Amino acid sequence: MSAVRLSARSLAELSASSPSEIERMLANHLVTHGAGAPSTSERRSWQNSLPVLARDLADAGLGNVEVLLQHQLPLSSKRTNALLAGFHPVTGDPQYAVVELKQWNAASTWPDAADLVEVPNAPYSPVLHPSIQVDRYVQYLQDFVGTFAAHNDAITGIAYLHNATDESVATLWDNDAVERRRLFTGQRRGAFQDHLRALFSDTPGVDAADALLGSAIAPSKQLLTVAAAEVQRREQFVLLDEQQVAYEIVLRAVEKARRANTKTVAVITGGPGSGKSVIALSLLGELARQGRPVMHATGSRSFTQTLRKVAGARSKRTQDLFKYFNSFMEAEANGLEVLISDEAHRIRDVSVNRYTPKALRERARPQIEELLDAARVPVFLLDEHQVVRPGEQGTVADIRAAAAARGVDVVHVNLNAQYRAGGSDAYLQWVLRLFGLESGGPVPWFDEETFTVAVVDSPAVMESTLRTWLDRGKNARMTAGYCWPWSDPVPPAAGAGGAGLSAGATLVPDVRIGDWAKPWNSKSERQIRDVPPSALWASDPGGFEQVGCVYTAQGFEYAWNGVILGGDLVWRTDRWVARRSENRDPDFRSTKVSDAEFDRLVRNVYKVLLTRGMEGTLLYSVDPETQAMLRGLVNPG
């Protein structure tokens, strides 16, 4: 965990003598830790809020309390404004407080949503109630930081609206969270100082800050490990900031649709690991527990079958909540209250396929229209950079256009935090620039505290390195571009015992590079000895022994990620060259796919593959020039 660290006394002195120095320190900290240069509004918040906090700590006689500024939440790109570290004045035990600083002059509760707040002239509105925001930060730290595993009460949270008066934020007081995480305005500056003195003594907080920053980070609450409890019993995930806003907006839209007989479309966008599927399962669980007609749908067989297996292991009824996008061709209009379309970037142009009855085929509509019409509140969660197949049409523009044609309002929430890749926004931006999906061209990568990238010498080295992490209790997988043939399993020899595919068939080691070879993940929907069904490759322990492709990896996460770049995307001098002849994906062989579309899609494929890891990614390219380019970019000497 990283932060800019000062004693309260030093912060007060710098605020008085050299406020620009604090700003320089914080800006340098964000850049060197992969968060990028701070925005103008971020700099303004430092200028306006930190001197106020410093003055109040000094006036409270707490100059020895340690102040951690821009403290990054573990496995997240979210940062707290300030985290105070010291010792309790009565017990003498370590004590911590997250302080959320707001410059608001006024704010009011959003209509029909006590957890959301409307701020005049704010660029984004609504936002989360500040006491709820800081409460979520506290819960998140309690879940992930070893220091708090047995001492949850050692940390609390405070919201400080130092430019506001009680009257200007009058509606914010009527919220249960204010009882848990105190809210103070500038009008209550004395009460704020009293509260700080009740939490901290003036004993130097150096050791308490050392203990926090050096604490072990608990394993991530990974999506699949708590999916069953999430859907069937109670919320297991702590939703932060925009995640909670998206969750609340959808629930409010459901209430509005019920009361006023209206229809609203919700679109939630975000990059890999930003929490889209966490929000989807949180909504599914809450609405199902309320008895609302709700379903979850994806276009991914792997993701849907895995959720059925994990979340519905003991309940056929729960399994039935998980459908495919093409399940709604004949759905009654607004027959559901809510349809949650996760991985909506995989929406196809139409739902029909070769198995669709002729009568249905003749009246086929665009799949996006079927999903829009199926519920009063259709919810779409997507990442536009994860469109990887021809015919996929899940973009914000597509959804808005289809909704506009029906005269239906659209609410859009952008999740700007990242949770996969150790919360490394820098790594995700590095991948986007590497493949030209954002402007600026490739840039060097330097390892961070929370995320590692390495270019390995061979697939054998990649496999052995990943196996080392696997032996340490980390989950790991290896994937590759679709650049090798994909054979059917070889049936058992006559007399080998067993009848049928699952009894004795073997996978063909199709992915061959030099003297190294591994099979692709199984095509079968059944277990083949120790080989998991294709849909469970990413989650079943047996999946490590096969190489996955984008269709089995998309939507999943694992701690350590190995990616083999095939010959379908290579670096030549100063640019990427897409080579369709090297690709074996049947979807890309069609003459209906232009060279320009193939180029766009294959870049998205590798972007998806490179962003599955939470702790690190290993890279290898079969092309020498591409391998040399990657070596020059990753941790250059």
URCORPE-V773248 format. One record per residue. N is the residue number from 0. RES is the residue in one small letter. PSI is psi as a letter, one per 30 degrees, with the letter a starting at -180 (999 if undefined). Layout:
# URCORPE-V773248
N | RES | PSI
N | RES | PSI
This chain:
# URCORPE-V773248
0 | m | k
1 | s | l
2 | a | l
3 | v | k
4 | r | k
5 | l | l
6 | s | l
7 | a | e
8 | r | e
9 | s | e
10 | l | e
11 | a | e
12 | e | e
13 | l | e
14 | s | e
15 | a | e
16 | s | e
17 | s | i
18 | p | f
19 | s | f
20 | e | e
21 | i | e
22 | e | e
23 | r | e
24 | m | e
25 | l | e
26 | a | e
27 | n | e
28 | h | e
29 | l | e
30 | v | e
31 | t | f
32 | h | g
33 | g | g
34 | a | f
35 | g | l
36 | a | k
37 | p | l
38 | s | l
39 | t | e
40 | s | e
41 | e | e
42 | r | e
43 | r | e
44 | s | e
45 | w | e
46 | q | e
47 | n | e
48 | s | e
49 | l | e
50 | p | e
51 | v | e
52 | l | e
53 | a | e
54 | r | e
55 | d | e
56 | l | e
57 | a | e
58 | d | f
59 | a | f
60 | g | h
61 | l | h
62 | g | f
63 | n | f
64 | v | k
65 | e | k
66 | v | j
67 | l | j
68 | l | k
69 | q | h
70 | h | k
71 | q | k
72 | l | k
73 | p | k
74 | l | h
75 | s | l
76 | s | f
77 | k | k
78 | r | k
79 | t | l
80 | n | e
81 | a | k
82 | l | j
83 | l | k
84 | a | k
85 | g | b
86 | f | k
87 | h | k
88 | p | f
89 | v | e
90 | t | f
91 | g | g
92 | d | l
93 | p | k
94 | q | k
95 | y | l
96 | a | k
97 | v | k
98 | v | j
99 | e | j
100 | l | k
101 | k | k
102 | q | g
103 | w | k
104 | n | f
105 | a | l
106 | a | l
107 | s | l
108 | t | k
109 | w | k
110 | p | k
111 | d | g
112 | a | j
113 | a | f
114 | d | f
115 | l | l
116 | v | k
117 | e | k
118 | v | k
119 | p | k
120 | n | g
121 | a | k
122 | p | f
123 | y | k
124 | s | k
125 | p | l
126 | v | l
127 | l | k
128 | h | k
129 | p | e
130 | s | e
131 | i | e
132 | q | e
133 | v | e
134 | d | e
135 | r | e
136 | y | e
137 | v | e
138 | q | e
139 | y | e
140 | l | e
141 | q | e
142 | d | e
143 | f | f
144 | v | k
145 | g | e
146 | t | e
147 | f | g
148 | a | e
149 | a | g
150 | h | i
151 | n | e
152 | d | g
153 | a | f
154 | i | k
155 | t | a
156 | g | l
157 | i | k
158 | a | k
159 | y | j
160 | l | i
161 | h | f
162 | n | f
163 | a | l
164 | t | l
165 | d | e
166 | e | e
167 | s | f
168 | v | h
169 | a | e
170 | t | f
171 | l | f
172 | w | f
173 | d | i
174 | n | k
175 | d | f
176 | a | f
177 | v | f
178 | e | e
179 | r | e
180 | r | j
181 | r | k
182 | l | k
183 | f | k
184 | t | l
185 | g | f
186 | q | f
187 | r | h
188 | r | e
189 | g | e
190 | a | e
191 | f | e
192 | q | e
193 | d | e
194 | h | e
195 | l | e
196 | r | f
197 | a | f
198 | l | e
199 | f | k
200 | s | l
201 | d | g
202 | t | k
203 | p | k
204 | g | g
205 | v | e
206 | d | e
207 | a | e
208 | a | e
209 | d | e
210 | a | e
211 | l | e
212 | l | f
213 | g | g
214 | s | k
215 | a | k
216 | i | k
217 | a | l
218 | p | k
219 | s | k
220 | k | i
221 | q | k
222 | l | e
223 | l | f
224 | t | f
225 | v | g
226 | a | e
227 | a | e
228 | a | e
229 | e | e
230 | v | e
231 | q | f
232 | r | d
233 | r | l
234 | e | k
235 | q | f
236 | f | k
237 | v | j
238 | l | k
239 | l | k
240 | d | c
241 | e | f
242 | q | e
243 | q | e
244 | v | e
245 | a | e
246 | y | e
247 | e | e
248 | i | e
249 | v | e
250 | l | e
251 | r | e
252 | a | e
253 | v | e
254 | e | e
255 | k | e
256 | a | e
257 | r | e
258 | r | e
259 | a | g
260 | n | h
261 | t | l
262 | k | k
263 | t | k
264 | v | k
265 | a | k
266 | v | k
267 | i | j
268 | t | k
269 | g | l
270 | g | a
271 | p | k
272 | g | g
273 | s | f
274 | g | g
275 | k | e
276 | s | f
277 | v | e
278 | i | e
279 | a | e
280 | l | e
281 | s | e
282 | l | e
283 | l | e
284 | g | e
285 | e | e
286 | l | e
287 | a | e
288 | r | f
289 | q | f
290 | g | g
291 | r | k
292 | p | j
293 | v | k
294 | m | l
295 | h | k
296 | a | k
297 | t | l
298 | g | g
299 | s | j
300 | r | e
301 | s | e
302 | f | e
303 | t | e
304 | q | e
305 | t | e
306 | l | e
307 | r | e
308 | k | e
309 | v | e
310 | a | f
311 | g | g
312 | a | e
313 | r | g
314 | s | j
315 | k | e
316 | r | e
317 | t | e
318 | q | e
319 | d | f
320 | l | f
321 | f | j
322 | k | l
323 | y | l
324 | f | e
325 | n | g
326 | s | f
327 | f | g
328 | m | e
329 | e | g
330 | a | k
331 | e | k
332 | a | k
333 | n | g
334 | g | f
335 | l | l
336 | e | e
337 | v | k
338 | l | j
339 | i | j
340 | s | j
341 | d | l
342 | e | h
343 | a | f
344 | h | f
345 | r | g
346 | i | k
347 | r | l
348 | d | e
349 | v | l
350 | s | f
351 | v | l
352 | n | a
353 | r | f
354 | y | f
355 | t | k
356 | p | k
357 | k | e
358 | a | e
359 | l | e
360 | r | e
361 | e | f
362 | r | g
363 | a | k
364 | r | l
365 | p | k
366 | q | e
367 | i | e
368 | e | e
369 | e | e
370 | l | e
371 | l | e
372 | d | f
373 | a | f
374 | a | l
375 | r | e
376 | v | i
377 | p | k
378 | v | k
379 | f | k
380 | l | k
381 | l | l
382 | d | j
383 | e | f
384 | h | g
385 | q | g
386 | v | j
387 | v | f
388 | r | k
389 | p | k
390 | g | f
391 | e | k
392 | q | g
393 | g | i
394 | t | l
395 | v | e
396 | a | e
397 | d | e
398 | i | e
399 | r | e
400 | a | e
401 | a | e
402 | a | e
403 | a | e
404 | a | f
405 | r | g
406 | g | h
407 | v | k
408 | d | k
409 | v | k
410 | v | k
411 | h | k
412 | v | k
413 | n | j
414 | l | j
415 | n | g
416 | a | l
417 | q | k
418 | y | e
419 | r | l
420 | a | h
421 | g | g
422 | g | g
423 | s | j
424 | d | e
425 | a | e
426 | y | e
427 | l | e
428 | q | e
429 | w | e
430 | v | e
431 | l | e
432 | r | e
433 | l | e
434 | f | g
435 | g | g
436 | l | f
437 | e | l
438 | s | l
439 | g | f
440 | g | l
441 | p | k
442 | v | l
443 | p | l
444 | w | k
445 | f | k
446 | d | k
447 | e | l
448 | e | e
449 | t | f
450 | f | k
451 | t | k
452 | v | k
453 | a | k
454 | v | k
455 | v | l
456 | d | f
457 | s | l
458 | p | e
459 | a | e
460 | v | e
461 | m | e
462 | e | e
463 | s | e
464 | t | e
465 | l | e
466 | r | e
467 | t | e
468 | w | e
469 | l | e
470 | d | f
471 | r | g
472 | g | g
473 | k | k
474 | n | k
475 | a | k
476 | r | l
477 | m | k
478 | t | l
479 | a | l
480 | g | l
481 | y | i
482 | c | g
483 | w | l
484 | p | l
485 | w | j
486 | s | l
487 | d | l
488 | p | k
489 | v | k
490 | p | l
491 | p | k
492 | a | l
493 | a | k
494 | g | g
495 | a | f
496 | g | k
497 | g | k
498 | a | k
499 | g | l
500 | l | e
501 | s | f
502 | a | e
503 | g | g
504 | a | l
505 | t | k
506 | l | k
507 | v | k
508 | p | i
509 | d | e
510 | v | j
511 | r | k
512 | i | j
513 | g | b
514 | d | g
515 | w | k
516 | a | k
517 | k | l
518 | p | l
519 | w | l
520 | n | l
521 | s | k
522 | k | f
523 | s | l
524 | e | g
525 | r | l
526 | q | k
527 | i | j
528 | r | c
529 | d | g
530 | v | k
531 | p | l
532 | p | l
533 | s | e
534 | a | f
535 | l | g
536 | w | e
537 | a | f
538 | s | f
539 | d | k
540 | p | e
541 | g | f
542 | g | f
543 | f | f
544 | e | g
545 | q | l
546 | v | k
547 | g | l
548 | c | a
549 | v | e
550 | y | f
551 | t | f
552 | a | e
553 | q | k
554 | g | f
555 | f | l
556 | e | l
557 | y | l
558 | a | e
559 | w | k
560 | n | k
561 | g | k
562 | v | k
563 | i | j
564 | l | k
565 | g | a
566 | g | g
567 | d | f
568 | l | j
569 | v | l
570 | w | k
571 | r | j
572 | t | d
573 | d | g
574 | r | l
575 | w | k
576 | v | j
577 | a | k
578 | r | j
579 | r | e
580 | s | f
581 | e | f
582 | n | k
583 | r | g
584 | d | j
585 | p | e
586 | d | f
587 | f | f
588 | r | f
589 | s | k
590 | t | f
591 | k | f
592 | v | j
593 | s | l
594 | d | e
595 | a | e
596 | e | e
597 | f | e
598 | d | e
599 | r | e
600 | l | e
601 | v | e
602 | r | e
603 | n | e
604 | v | e
605 | y | e
606 | k | e
607 | v | e
608 | l | e
609 | l | f
610 | t | h
611 | r | f
612 | g | k
613 | m | f
614 | e | f
615 | g | l
616 | t | k
617 | l | k
618 | l | k
619 | y | k
620 | s | k
621 | v | f
622 | d | k
623 | p | e
624 | e | e
625 | t | e
626 | q | e
627 | a | e
628 | m | e
629 | l | e
630 | r | e
631 | g | f
632 | l | e
633 | v | j
634 | n | h
635 | p | k
636 | g | 999
